[in-house]
Each structure stands twice: as C-alpha cells, then as structure tokens.
Amino acid sequence: MAYRFLSSRIVPSSNRLSRRFIFIFTISLSFMYLCYSILFCSGTIMPNQRLEEHRCVRLKNAGSKKLLQKSHYCTISAKARVITDETRAVGLLNLTGNQSKHSVLQKTQDVLDHKQSNNSNSPKYGNKKLPNALIVGVKKGGTRAVLEFIRIHPDVRALGTEPHFFDRNYDKGLDWYRGLMPRTLDSQITMEKTPSYFVTREAPRRISNMSRETKLIVVVRNPVTRAISDYTQTLSKKPDIPSFEELAFKNRSQGIVDTSWNAIRIGMYILHLENWLQYFRLSQIHFVSGERLITDPAGELGRVQDFLGLKRIITDKHFYFNRTKGFPCLKKPESSSQPRCLGKSKGRTHVQIDQEVIEQLREFYRPFNVKFYEMVGHDFRWD
C-alpha cells in the first residue's frame, strides 16, 4: 500500500529514479546474501575434501597446531584418508550390479592411485614398478580367474585391464608401460595379464629384455575345449561367422585340420613353449591347469602362491562353487554385501559340436599334448 501510495504521488523525476535504484540495489543484496547462505550451508553439511586438504596444508605451513587439532580431517593420516575414500567408494558400489562390481572397484582403485599421484601435497605410498610376474596365456584358459583370485592376496597388486604392451604397444616404451602399473610397496608383487603374449613370437624376447628374472604364469586347458570356448566367444560377437567345423578343417572327410585358424593354433602349446624356452628357464614358468582351477581353485592358487614366493593366504575358505555359472566364485568380503563372481562372458554355455568332430580334433592334438607333457614334466590328462 505504501509503495502504491508513493507511486501515485507526483514527485520530481530525480527522486523517483533514486528510489528505484535503492529498491533494485536492496533486492540485489538480498539475493546475493541468499546465494552465499545456501553455499555456506552445503559446504558445512558436505565439506569439500579438496578444500579441507588445502586448509590443512595452509595451517601446517602457518604452524597452527591448535587449529589443526580442531579439524578432524587434519588429524587423520593421508593414507587413512585414502582408505576412507575407498570405503566410501565400496559403499556406492554396493548399489551396482554384481557382474560389473569388480571392474568398477578396480577403476576406483586406479582413480585413487591417479589422485594420490597427482596430489603433490599428499605422501605417495609405494612406487610404480615394472611387473615382477606376468600371466602370459592362454586365451580362454582361465587367465581372468587366476588374476582375480591372486589379486586378493595383500602382497599382490595387479593391473585390471590387459595392456598388450609386448604385442601391440611395445613402441610406446617401458616408461609408458610402468606408468600403467598400480603403486606397490617393496614387499609387494606387481602383476599384469595379457593372454595373447603366449602366442606372440616377439613377446619372450621383449619380456626378457625388460627383465630376465620375470616370473611367467601360463593357464592351459584341454585344447579342444579351449578352441570351442574361443569359437563360442567369437560367435557371440559375430553371429554370421562360418560354423566351427568349417573353420577347424581344411578337409573334414580326410581329417585335415586348418592350423592357420588361430583358435586351433593356440592349443598347439608345445610350439609356443619352445619359443619361450629360448629366453627363459622352465623353472621360471608355472603352468596352471584350467580344469583343476574349476574343481580345486584353492589348490591351484596355493601352487601359484608358492611359485611367486608368497605366503599361502588364499585358501578354501575364500571360495564357493556357483552352480549356475559352473565356476568357483570368491566368497563375499567383509566390505561387500555380495560374493564376487566373474562376468557374464565367463562360464557361458558352449556351442554344441558333433562328437565325431571332437574326436578328430583330439587325435590331431594328441602328439602335441604328449610332447608338451614331456617338456613340462606333468600329464594334464587331456587324452
């Protein structure tokens, strides 16, 4: 009413402009105050970690011990803050699907490693080192399972993705390769897995040039079953490819197998092993049975731990058999609400192959298997 009354009065134009300016100015100040109040409240409820870190650094530089003691964030160590971040991340990950959970966990760890390395004000725990051990093969043998199982050991840090350094990215150099690795303490082993290394002719020489003391893990499996699994995976991505029989044989009636097909050639283990033994001692190579990895995962992981010089921490109590997948899974850790199984692509149902075709391939692989058994000193009983 007062405003309308004043507006209706005839006043000089200069006074009207002044009052309008004061009114707009007052509204602007009120709006700014409201915005700052909202920002202040949100900062109090959910404090920004980066600002807290910066505040800690400023207080430390100023020698303000009393103020530091008042800040809870400043009283915990940088390492504890990283652990807290991981705990929060795991809490969020419980909302995700079970199949993608582990990959997201690894990405979270990679982000935390990257964050810690980029924060010049926080101490860096461990160093990025070239791998002490590599899982070099074979494709569809069970390499992902071995990696996921062994990496729960506290003295192992492993790269989650396949870097393909020694077969596809060698020209990028060892510094690039080292930069991919997780930070490890002196007592920890750095690992990575790329199954295609085993069948890459240049890989043994290149790995030997990096370190002649590298320990190598090869997960082998019945070559016939492995070939069918390989084909099943390819078929899921390319449904229009020829049948397994067409690809496996040059002339099926005569039993002539097409060894140029990669799915067949990978299973000729002895040929690839001979190449590796030109650069590494047999004692530096540990062979994991893909079949026993399913029936006795703790036993196979026990031998892997022995080979790596680790204390046997991973035991039967860490596994249970998932009947749906037909594969062992890790029992749920304390920080998780669900057990940890491999992804959907692991344990998928194989394509049905004619039994006669399977018998023909068994006959083809038999001499290669016998030589392989003799070379490694172990009968895997695939025949």
N, C-alpha and C positions, 0 to 999 in steps of 0.2 A: 504494500500500500504506500509505504514511504517512497519507494522508488518511483511508482507510477505518479504519485503526487508531485515529486520533484521534476519528473519528466514533463508534466503538464504545465509547469510554470514557465513563464517566459524569462529566460536568463540569458546573459551575454554568451555568445558562441565560445569564447575563450574558456569560460567556466565549465561549459558542457564538455569541452574536449579534455580538460584537466580531470574532471570526474570520471570520464570514460577511461582515460589512461590509468587512473588509480584503480578502477574496478578490474580492468584486464590484468594489471600487474599483480593485484591481490589474488586473483584466480590462478595465475601462473605460479606464484609462490606456493599456493596451497597444493597444486598438482605436483610440483617438484617434491614437496615435503612428503606427500603420499607415496610417490615412487621410491624415495630413499627409505621410507619406513618399511615398505614391502621388501626391498632388497636386504635391509638390515635384519629383518626377522627371518628371512630364508637363510641367510648366512649364519644366524645363530642356531637354527634348527638343524641344518645340514652344512656344517662348515666345510669349506673348500680345502682339500688336502694340500694342494699346491701352495695356497696362501699360508696354511699352517706351517709347511716346511720352510717357506720363505721367512715367516715370523721367527721360527726357531733359529735360523741362520743369523738374522739381524740381532736377535737377543744374545746369541753366543758371541757374536762379534763385539757387542757392546759390553759383554761381561755381566749381563743382568741375571745373576743366578736366582734371585728371588722370583723374578718374573718367569724364568724358565720353569721353576718348580710349580708355578701356578698353572702352566699349560700341560695338560695330560699328554698331548701329542708329543711334547718335547721330552717327556720323561721316559718314553719307550725307545728302544734302540731302532736304528734304521732297519736292521734285519727283522725285528719284531713287526715293524710297520709293513714290511713286505709280506710276512706271514699273515698279518691281518688282512691285507688286500687279497691274498689267495683265499682266505676263509670266506670273505665276502663274495668272491667270485664263485666259489663252490656252492654257496647258498643260492646264488642266482641260477647256477647250472642245474640245480635240482628241479627247476621248472622246465628244463628242456627235455627232449625225447631221449630215451635210453640209448638208442643206436648212435646218436651223434655226440653223446656226452663226453666220451674220452677225447675226441678230436677237438672239442671246444675247450676242454681242460688243458690240452697241450697248447692250443693257441693262447689261452690265458697265461700260461707259464711263459710262453715266448714273449707276450706283451710285457709281462712283468720284468723279464730279463732285459728287454729293449728299454723299458722305462728306467730301470736301475742303471743301465749303461749310459743313458743319455743325461742322467741327473748328476751333474758334477759335484753337487753338494752332499750326496749320499755315498757311503763307502761301497765299494764293489767287492762282492764276495765271490772268490774264485776267478778263474780266467777262462777265456775261450781257447780251447786247445784242439789240435788235430786229433782225430779218433784213435783210441788205443785198439779198438776192435771193430770189425765190420761184419754185418750179416750180408754176404755177397750172393746168396742164392738159396733155393732156386724158385723161380716164379711158380705160383700155385703149389708150393711145397709146404707152406705153413710159416713163412717168414714173418708175417704180421703178428701172428700169435706169439712167436718167440720174442719179438721186440716188446710187445705189450706186457708179456709175462715177466721178462727180465727187468724191465724198467721200474717195477715196483720195488726192486732192491734199492736200499738207501745209498749204496755206493756206486750206482749206475745212473748216469744222465744220458738220455738219448734224444736225438733229433726225431721228431714225429713224422716228418714228410721224407720222401725219397729225393735226395739232392741230385742224383745222377751225375755226380761230378766226374767220376773216372770213365764214363762212357759218352756223355753228351756235353758236359760243361767244363771239360778239362782246360780249355783255353782261357777260362776266367781266372785261373791261378789259385794257388794254395791260400793266399790271404782271403780271397773271396770265400773259399771253402771253409776256412777256420771261422770266418765271421758268421756262418750259419749255425755253428755249434752252440749248445747251451753252456752257460758258465759252470765250471766244475772246480771243486776243491782238489788239492793234491792227492787226496786219498780216494778220489772218485774216478771211475772209468767213463770216458766219452765214447758213445756208440752212434752208429747210423746204419740204416739198411737200405740197400738197393739191389733187388734180386737179379737184375739184368747184368750185373758185374760178372757173374759166373760164366756167362756165355759171350762176354766181350773180350776179344783177343788181346786188346791193348791194356785191359784193366790190371792184370797181375803185374806187368812191368811198371805201370804208373803208380800203383799202390806201393810196390817195392821201393820206388824212388822216393816216396814220401817217408816210409819207414820200413826197413826190412824186418822189424820186430812186431809188426801189426799182427794181431790175432784174428783169424778168419773163421766165421761160422757159416756152414752150408746146411740148409734143411733139405733133405732129399726124401723122395716119396716114390712109390711104385710108378715107373714112367708111363705105364698105360693109363692108370688112374689120373696121373698128373696131366697127360695130354687131353683126356676127356674133360677134365676140370678147366683146362685152358680154353678148349673149344667152347664150353658152356658159357664162360665169361665173355668171350668174343661174340657169341651168338646173342647174348643179352643186349649187346651194344649195336650189333649189326645183324638184324634178323634175316637179311637177304643173302647171307653168305651160303656157299655150297654145303652139302651135307658133310659130316665128319668122314664118312667112307671115301667120298670123292677127293677130299683134301689129303687124307692119310695115305692113299695108294696111287701109284702111277698106273699099275695094272693089278687089280684086286684078284682076278682069276689066277694070275701067276704068283700072287703074293709079293709083288714088288712094291715096297714101301717108299714113299716120297720123303727122303731125308732132307730135302730143301725146305719143307714146311717147318717153320720154327717150333710149332707145338710138338713135333716129332723129334727134332734135333736137340732140343733142350734136354730130353730124357736120356741122351747118349752121354751119361755123366763122365765116363772114363775119358772120352775125347777132350772134354773141357778140363778135367782134373790134370791131365798130362801137361797142359799149358801152364797151369798154376804151379806145378811142381818144378818148373824151370826157374822159379823165382822165390818159392817158399818151401820150407821143410814140411813134411807131412805132419809133424808134431805141432805145427802152427795152425793146423786146420782141424776144426771139430765138426763132425757130421751128426746132425740131429735127425732122428727118424720121424718123418711126418706122421706115420701110423701110430707110433708109441706116444707122440705128442698128444694124440687124442685119447688113447687108452690109459696113459700114465704120465700126465703132464708134469707132476711133481718130480718123478724120476728123471725125465729128460731135462728139466730145469736144474735139477741137482747136479747133473753132469756138466751142464753149461756153466753153472757157478764154479764148479771145480776147475774147469778149463780156464776161466777168466781169473782164477786166483781169489775168488770171493768166498766169504763165509756162507754156508748153506742157511739162508734165511727164508727163502721161498720153499714152502713145504706143502704137504697135502692139505693143511688147514686153509690154504689160500684158494682152493679150487672146489668147484662143484660141477657136475655134468648137466648141461642143458639138453634135455631130451628132445625139445622142439627143434633146436639147431643141430643136434647131434654132435656137439662140440663142447669142450670144457670152457667154463667162464670163471672169472675171478669173483670170489665172494665179496660182498659189499664192504668197502672200507668204512671206518667209523664216521668219516666226514660225509658219507653219501647215504642216500635213502634207498638206493637200488644197487644191485650187483652190476659188474662191468663185463659185458659180452662184446665180441667183435661185431662189426657192422653187418648190414643185410647181405652184402656180397659174399660173406664168409659162411660156409656151411650150406650154400644153396644146393638144391636138388640137381643132379647131373642129367644131361641128356641121355636118353636110353639108346644104347648101342648094341647092335646084333652081337650075340655071343661068339659067333664064328669070327667076326672082325676082331674081337678082343683076343681070341686065341691066336690069330695070325700075328697080332702085334706082340703078344707075349713071346712067341717064337722068335720074332725079329729082335727083341730086346735082350733075350736070354744070354747070348755071348757077351754083349756089352756089360750086362749086370755081373756076370761071373768075373770078368776082368776087374770090374770096379770093386767087388767084394775082396778080391785078392790084393788089390792095391791098398785099400784102406784097412784091411785086416778085420773085416766084420761082414757077416752074412745078414742082409736085411730081409731075407726070405720073401722076395717078390715073385719067385717062380714056383 
